[in-house]
Amino acid sequence: MGRIEYSVEIADLLGRVRRRPPAGWPWRPGESVPPGLPVKQSWGWLFAPDGRVLTLVNPRDGIVSLPGGSLEPEDDGDPATALAREAGEEAQAVIGPPHYLGYLYDRVGSANGGHECARVRMAAALRAVGPTAPDPASGRHYRRLLVAPGLAVELLGWGPTGLRQARAAVAVAAAQFGVPTAANETIEELPVLGGPVFPLGG
């Protein structure tokens, strides 16, 4: 593995990262969500052409996340629609068509009022990002970092389950988007003013 490179500003941001404890939700790779199990959340591994993925850092509390969130009525029950909307709201990101990876089984229903539910994971090409702006739903103003998928797992604090997710995402991204399976290791913050990321033909 090559040396991981990043700026002084990013080093300061990463020094304040606080990882959530793993939730322990079972990962169901490639399995369809069973009928009757409601899908409450959709999150995405969004890939740049060099194999890195978009991660969001909340500078107020140091929590790292992938773009995504809860399904809303306007999503009409579609996790792909929810992911595209959430990526736009949280990261001002434009993505290609999402590819389904699997789901996490939330047996205690922490995202569904105490009733079991599914949390879907998807992969998509990161086409472009707009000027950075606060999330209209939460007011959070995220810093947008491109990092290698393995490092994303470490920053997220997702442990072995997260690593299995990342491997599934990389396999789909390599097959569908042509990204390398060994990602660029440089940690890069996307420009405040935004710009294109993935070529439209990719």
C-alpha angles and dihedrals in degrees: 000000000000126000114284110236128201141146129263089252092054091046089056091049094048090049088065097048114130117196122215115231111259111267095213096226110163113249116228105194116201093354120129116237106262117248110267095027106110119226107225104167140029124194130178143216098215112197132210117206092262093058098259120130133220116255126180123218122197102214092201097063104009093239115151122208143167116243112272143077146168125346112250129202091259089061090067091218094301115134091198092056090047092051093050091049095046092046089054094047098043102033104015084238130158112208138188123240108308121238119215116241104174139276144267115236108227099198095178093048098229087162094043109049095271096314123114117265145161128254108203125214123204139174126222141163114259103230102178145330128224128215110306114262139163118276103259091218099051107013089235115147106207130202109229117222131180109213138162112271093245091054089047089058090052093049092046092050092226098140123195094343090055091048090054089050091050092050091051090048093049092050091053093043092050092050098040105030102025095238119154118261089224104061129210105269097212115114108223133180113220115240117272089232093050128217143178119318111170120036112248091239092057 
